């Protein structure tokens, strides 16, 4: 029967006491369940996130444009010593009256008249006493075009391709979370196996594996991802390209985990319980997975939220650059790339960015809570 050790229970209670981390975990699970429910309902009903919104359904939200014109009566002009007017700026009727010889001071009933003497001429300022009259002209409402602003039927608006942004954000977050979870688990598994072999056997095995790991980590990750996405991304289905992207990322995501697991196994392999297991004739696999691994899970558990956050951020970055998921796939990064070409469509920036920010913030808070709960050192402070 599976039992939970008292130490694990103690750590779980310590995590529960960190309120921000506990509620962040609940919020993160709630977001994942909500996105999953929406995706399942859309699949059952035959709805697609790539369904173009019919422009006819948006006719009720067309608004006629009102053009308001103001009759600005402000005048500025100069009069030289001979009485000639020059540098006139203002309405034509005022220009005609001044040109006919009307003294500007006689217009005090219509304007606030001010003047200033200059070198050889006088500068006059006429500001109307009454506010400028406005003329409104109603123009025909412009035709429906995409992207379209948020409205009653589409709370998050419509993107440049005519897709509902709410559906794209929910589907995009579901795909990102699934991608991050699978990638984090695969990275932890590969890093666990390699790090445990390095740390348990040591010696020549450790040196060879470490040199190979350093060579592999020296490869430029982003360039390799872009190359693989460009070379293998054409002619594949959406699922195949998703798997290619996942495998391409997984071959680099285990490196940091292997370092932590190697250090834990190097620390624990000389403990008394390991020596006792060797004396009893247990196999290396049984000692690694049955005795050392349960005591070396702390780095894996505390690293998992940060691996998840990194995977979600990397997928969004690759989609933004155009080397991630297939074109027309729902993704927050793809929406942000559309926003770059249409900066006036603020909804293409706000909602995808807000979704990524909330998910990554909750993930970081969960990771910090796990790190504090699994830290064996007592907290202390100076007073």
C-alpha positions as CSV (number, residue, x, y, z in Angstrom):
1,X,0.0,0.0,0.0
2,X,1.2,3.5,-0.9
3,X,2.1,5.5,2.2
4,X,3.1,9.1,2.7
5,X,6.1,9.7,4.9
6,X,5.8,12.0,7.9
7,X,8.4,14.3,6.3
8,X,6.3,14.6,3.1
9,X,3.2,15.4,5.2
10,X,5.2,18.1,7.1
11,X,6.3,19.7,3.9
12,X,2.8,19.7,2.5
13,X,1.5,21.4,5.7
14,X,4.3,23.9,5.3
15,X,3.2,24.6,1.8
16,X,-0.4,25.0,2.9
17,X,0.7,27.7,5.3
18,X,2.2,29.7,2.5
19,X,-1.1,31.3,1.5
20,X,-0.1,33.0,-1.7
21,X,1.5,29.8,-3.0
22,X,-1.5,27.6,-2.0
23,X,-4.1,29.9,-3.6
24,X,-1.9,30.3,-6.7
25,X,-1.9,26.5,-7.1
26,X,-5.7,26.5,-6.8
27,X,-5.9,29.3,-9.4
28,X,-3.5,27.6,-11.8
29,X,-5.5,24.3,-11.6
30,X,-8.7,26.2,-12.0
31,X,-7.4,27.9,-15.2
32,X,-6.3,24.6,-16.6
33,X,-9.6,22.9,-15.8
34,X,-11.5,25.9,-17.3
35,X,-9.5,25.8,-20.5
36,X,-9.9,22.1,-20.8
37,X,-13.7,22.3,-20.3
38,X,-14.0,25.0,-23.0
39,X,-11.9,23.0,-25.4
40,X,-13.8,19.8,-24.8
41,X,-17.2,21.6,-25.2
42,X,-16.0,23.2,-28.5
43,X,-14.8,19.8,-29.8
44,X,-18.1,18.1,-28.9
45,X,-20.2,20.9,-30.5
46,X,-18.0,21.0,-33.6
47,X,-16.7,24.5,-33.0
48,X,-13.2,25.5,-34.2
49,X,-11.0,28.3,-33.0
50,X,-10.2,28.9,-36.7
51,X,-13.8,29.6,-37.6
52,X,-14.1,33.0,-39.2
53,X,-16.7,35.3,-37.7
54,X,-19.4,36.3,-40.2
55,X,-19.3,40.0,-40.8
56,X,-23.1,40.1,-41.1
57,X,-23.4,39.3,-37.4
58,X,-21.5,42.5,-36.6
59,X,-23.8,44.9,-38.5
60,X,-25.5,45.9,-35.3
61,X,-22.2,47.2,-33.9
62,X,-21.4,49.5,-36.8
63,X,-21.5,53.1,-35.7
64,X,-21.9,56.0,-37.9
65,X,-19.0,58.4,-37.9
66,X,-19.8,62.0,-36.8
67,X,-17.5,64.6,-38.2
68,X,-17.5,67.8,-36.1
69,X,-16.2,71.0,-37.7
70,X,-15.4,74.1,-35.7
71,X,-15.5,77.6,-37.1
72,X,-12.3,79.1,-35.6
73,X,-12.4,82.9,-35.8
74,X,-9.0,83.7,-34.3
75,X,-7.0,86.2,-36.3
76,X,-3.3,87.2,-36.2
77,X,-1.8,89.9,-38.5
78,X,0.8,92.7,-38.6
79,X,0.4,96.3,-39.7
80,X,3.4,98.4,-40.8
81,X,3.9,102.1,-40.4
82,X,2.2,102.8,-43.8
83,X,-0.9,100.9,-42.8
84,X,-0.3,97.8,-44.9
85,X,-1.4,94.5,-43.6
86,X,0.8,91.4,-43.9
87,X,1.3,88.0,-42.3
88,X,-2.5,87.6,-41.9
89,X,-3.9,84.4,-40.4
90,X,-7.6,84.1,-39.8
91,X,-11.1,84.0,-41.4
92,X,-11.6,85.5,-44.9
93,X,-14.3,87.9,-43.8
94,X,-12.1,89.4,-41.1
95,X,-9.3,89.7,-43.6
96,X,-11.6,91.6,-46.0
97,X,-12.7,94.0,-43.2
98,X,-9.1,94.8,-42.1
99,X,-8.1,95.2,-45.8
100,X,-10.9,97.7,-46.3
101,X,-9.4,99.9,-43.6
102,X,-11.3,98.9,-40.5
103,X,-9.4,99.8,-37.4
104,X,-8.8,96.5,-35.4
105,X,-9.8,98.4,-32.2
106,X,-13.3,98.8,-33.6
107,X,-13.8,95.0,-33.5
108,X,-13.8,94.9,-29.7
109,X,-17.5,93.9,-29.6
110,X,-16.6,90.6,-31.3
111,X,-13.0,90.0,-30.4
112,X,-10.6,90.3,-27.5
113,X,-8.3,92.8,-29.2
114,X,-4.6,92.9,-28.2
115,X,-1.6,94.4,-29.8
116,X,2.1,94.7,-29.4
117,X,4.5,97.2,-30.9
118,X,7.4,95.7,-32.8
119,X,10.3,97.3,-34.7
120,X,8.6,99.1,-37.5
121,X,5.2,97.4,-37.3
122,X,2.4,96.5,-34.9
123,X,1.3,92.9,-34.2
124,X,-2.5,92.5,-33.6
125,X,-4.2,89.5,-31.9
126,X,-8.0,89.0,-32.3
127,X,-9.5,86.2,-30.1
128,X,-13.3,85.7,-30.4
129,X,-15.4,86.4,-27.4
130,X,-18.0,83.7,-28.3
131,X,-17.0,80.0,-28.4
132,X,-16.4,78.6,-31.8
133,X,-19.5,77.3,-33.5
134,X,-19.5,73.6,-34.3
135,X,-21.1,71.9,-37.3
136,X,-21.7,68.2,-37.2
137,X,-21.9,66.0,-40.2
138,X,-23.0,62.4,-39.9
139,X,-21.2,60.1,-42.3
140,X,-22.1,56.6,-43.3
141,X,-20.7,53.8,-41.0
142,X,-17.6,52.3,-42.4
143,X,-17.8,48.6,-43.6
144,X,-16.9,45.8,-41.2
145,X,-13.2,45.1,-41.2
146,X,-10.8,43.0,-39.1
147,X,-9.5,43.3,-36.5
148,X,-12.7,44.4,-34.8
149,X,-13.1,45.9,-31.4
150,X,-14.7,44.0,-28.4
151,X,-18.5,43.9,-28.5
152,X,-21.3,42.1,-26.8
153,X,-21.0,38.8,-28.7
154,X,-17.2,38.9,-28.8
155,X,-15.9,40.1,-25.4
156,X,-12.2,40.0,-26.4
157,X,-12.7,41.3,-29.9
158,X,-11.8,39.7,-33.2
159,X,-8.2,39.4,-34.6
160,X,-6.9,40.3,-38.0
161,X,-7.9,36.9,-39.5
162,X,-11.5,37.2,-38.4
163,X,-11.2,34.7,-35.5
164,X,-12.7,35.3,-32.0
165,X,-9.9,36.4,-29.7
166,X,-11.5,34.8,-26.6
167,X,-11.6,31.4,-28.2
168,X,-8.1,31.8,-29.4
169,X,-6.8,32.8,-26.0
170,X,-8.5,29.9,-24.2
171,X,-7.3,27.4,-26.8
172,X,-3.9,28.9,-26.8
173,X,-3.5,28.7,-23.0
174,X,-4.7,25.1,-23.1
175,X,-2.2,24.1,-25.7
176,X,0.6,26.1,-23.9
177,X,-0.2,24.4,-20.5
178,X,-0.3,20.9,-22.1
179,X,2.9,21.7,-23.9
180,X,4.5,22.9,-20.7
181,X,3.4,20.0,-18.6
182,X,4.5,17.4,-21.1
183,X,7.8,19.2,-21.7
184,X,8.5,19.6,-17.9
185,X,7.8,16.0,-17.2
186,X,9.9,14.8,-20.1
187,X,12.8,17.1,-19.1
188,X,12.6,15.9,-15.5
189,X,12.6,12.3,-16.6
190,X,15.6,12.6,-18.9
191,X,17.5,14.8,-16.5
192,X,16.7,12.3,-13.6
193,X,18.1,9.3,-15.5
194,X,21.2,11.1,-16.7
195,X,21.9,12.9,-13.5
196,X,21.4,9.7,-11.4
197,X,23.8,7.7,-13.6
198,X,26.4,10.5,-13.3
199,X,26.1,10.9,-9.6
200,X,25.7,7.3,-8.5
201,X,28.5,5.7,-10.6
202,X,30.9,8.7,-10.7
203,X,34.4,8.3,-11.9
204,X,34.9,7.8,-15.7
205,X,31.1,7.6,-16.3
206,X,30.6,11.0,-14.6
207,X,33.4,12.6,-16.5
208,X,32.3,11.4,-19.9
209,X,28.6,12.3,-19.3
210,X,29.6,15.7,-18.0
211,X,31.8,16.5,-21.0
212,X,29.0,15.4,-23.4
213,X,26.5,17.5,-21.5
214,X,28.7,20.5,-21.7
215,X,29.1,20.1,-25.4
216,X,25.3,19.7,-25.8
217,X,24.6,22.7,-23.7
218,X,26.9,24.9,-25.8
219,X,24.7,24.5,-28.8
220,X,22.7,27.7,-29.5
221,X,19.2,26.6,-28.4
222,X,17.2,29.3,-30.2
223,X,19.0,28.9,-33.5
224,X,18.6,25.1,-33.4
225,X,14.8,25.5,-32.7
226,X,14.4,27.9,-35.6
227,X,16.4,25.6,-37.9
228,X,14.3,22.5,-36.9
229,X,11.1,24.4,-37.2
230,X,12.0,25.7,-40.7
231,X,13.4,22.4,-42.0
232,X,10.8,20.0,-40.6
233,X,7.8,22.3,-40.3
234,X,6.6,22.1,-43.9
235,X,4.4,19.3,-45.1
236,X,3.5,18.1,-41.6
237,X,0.1,18.1,-39.9
238,X,-0.6,20.3,-36.9
239,X,-0.2,17.4,-34.5
240,X,3.1,16.2,-36.2
241,X,4.5,19.7,-36.0
242,X,3.5,20.0,-32.4
243,X,5.3,16.8,-31.6
244,X,8.4,17.9,-33.6
245,X,8.4,21.2,-31.6
246,X,8.0,19.3,-28.3
247,X,10.8,16.8,-29.1
248,X,13.1,19.6,-30.3
249,X,12.6,21.4,-27.1
250,X,12.8,18.3,-24.9
251,X,16.4,17.5,-26.1
252,X,17.6,20.7,-24.4
253,X,15.3,21.0,-21.4
254,X,16.9,18.3,-19.3
255,X,20.3,19.8,-18.8
256,X,19.6,21.9,-15.7
257,X,17.7,19.0,-14.1
258,X,20.6,16.7,-14.6
259,X,23.0,19.0,-12.8
260,X,20.8,19.2,-9.7
261,X,20.2,15.4,-9.7
262,X,23.9,14.7,-10.1
263,X,24.7,16.9,-7.1
264,X,22.0,15.1,-5.0
265,X,23.2,11.6,-5.9
266,X,26.8,12.6,-5.2
267,X,25.7,13.8,-1.8
268,X,23.6,10.8,-1.0
269,X,25.6,7.9,-2.4
270,X,27.9,7.9,0.6
271,X,25.2,7.8,3.2
272,X,24.8,4.9,5.5
273,X,21.5,3.5,4.1
274,X,23.1,3.3,0.6
275,X,26.1,1.4,2.0
276,X,23.7,-0.9,3.8
277,X,21.8,-1.6,0.6
278,X,25.0,-2.4,-1.3
279,X,26.0,-4.8,1.5
280,X,22.7,-6.6,1.1
281,X,23.4,-7.1,-2.6
282,X,20.8,-4.9,-4.1
283,X,21.1,-4.0,-7.8
284,X,22.2,-0.5,-8.8
285,X,18.7,0.3,-10.3
286,X,17.0,-0.7,-7.0
287,X,19.4,1.4,-5.0
288,X,19.0,4.4,-7.3
289,X,15.2,4.3,-7.6
290,X,14.3,2.7,-4.4
291,X,16.7,4.3,-1.9
292,X,18.4,7.4,-3.2
293,X,15.7,8.8,-5.5
294,X,13.0,9.2,-2.7
295,X,15.5,11.3,-0.8
296,X,16.6,13.4,-3.8
297,X,13.2,14.5,-5.1
298,X,13.4,18.0,-3.6
299,X,15.1,19.6,-6.6
300,X,12.7,18.0,-9.0
301,X,9.6,19.2,-7.1
302,X,10.9,22.7,-6.7
303,X,12.1,23.0,-10.3
304,X,8.9,21.8,-11.9
305,X,6.9,25.1,-11.7
306,X,9.9,27.0,-13.2
307,X,10.3,24.5,-16.0
308,X,6.6,24.8,-16.7
309,X,6.9,28.6,-16.8
310,X,9.9,28.5,-19.1
311,X,8.2,26.1,-21.5
312,X,5.1,28.3,-21.7
313,X,7.2,31.5,-22.3
314,X,9.3,29.8,-24.9
315,X,6.3,28.5,-26.8
316,X,4.8,32.0,-26.9
317,X,8.2,33.5,-28.0
318,X,8.6,31.0,-30.8
319,X,5.0,31.6,-32.0
320,X,5.6,35.4,-31.9
321,X,8.7,34.8,-34.1
322,X,6.8,32.5,-36.5
323,X,8.8,29.3,-35.7
324,X,6.4,27.7,-33.2
325,X,3.0,26.1,-33.8
326,X,1.7,25.8,-37.4
327,X,0.1,28.9,-38.9
328,X,-3.5,29.7,-37.9
329,X,-3.0,27.6,-34.7
330,X,-4.4,29.3,-31.6
331,X,-1.6,30.9,-29.6
332,X,-1.1,34.0,-27.5
333,X,2.2,34.6,-29.2
334,X,0.6,34.6,-32.6
335,X,-2.0,37.2,-31.4
336,X,0.9,39.4,-30.2
337,X,2.5,39.1,-33.5
338,X,-0.7,40.4,-35.2
339,X,-0.7,43.3,-32.7
340,X,2.7,44.3,-33.8
341,X,1.3,45.0,-37.3
342,X,-1.9,46.7,-36.0
343,X,-0.9,48.7,-32.9
344,X,-4.3,50.3,-32.8
345,X,-6.0,47.0,-32.0
346,X,-5.3,47.2,-28.3
347,X,-7.3,44.1,-27.5
348,X,-4.8,42.0,-29.4
349,X,-2.1,43.2,-26.9
350,X,-4.1,43.3,-23.7
351,X,-5.8,39.9,-23.5
352,X,-3.1,37.6,-24.6
353,X,-0.5,39.5,-22.5
354,X,-2.8,39.4,-19.5
355,X,-3.4,35.6,-19.9
356,X,0.4,34.9,-20.1
357,X,1.1,37.2,-17.2
358,X,-1.5,35.6,-14.9
359,X,-0.4,32.0,-15.7
360,X,3.3,32.7,-15.3
361,X,2.8,34.8,-12.2
362,X,0.8,32.0,-10.5
363,X,3.4,29.5,-11.6
364,X,6.3,31.5,-10.1
365,X,4.4,31.9,-6.8
366,X,3.8,28.1,-6.6
367,X,7.5,27.5,-7.3
368,X,8.6,29.9,-4.6
369,X,6.2,28.3,-2.1
370,X,7.5,24.8,-2.9
371,X,11.0,26.0,-2.6
372,X,10.3,27.5,0.9
373,X,8.3,24.5,2.0
374,X,11.0,22.0,1.0
375,X,13.9,24.0,2.3
376,X,15.2,22.1,5.4
377,X,16.9,25.2,6.8
378,X,15.2,27.1,9.5
379,X,14.2,30.6,8.7
380,X,15.9,33.3,10.7
381,X,16.2,37.1,10.7
382,X,18.2,39.8,12.3
383,X,16.5,42.1,14.8
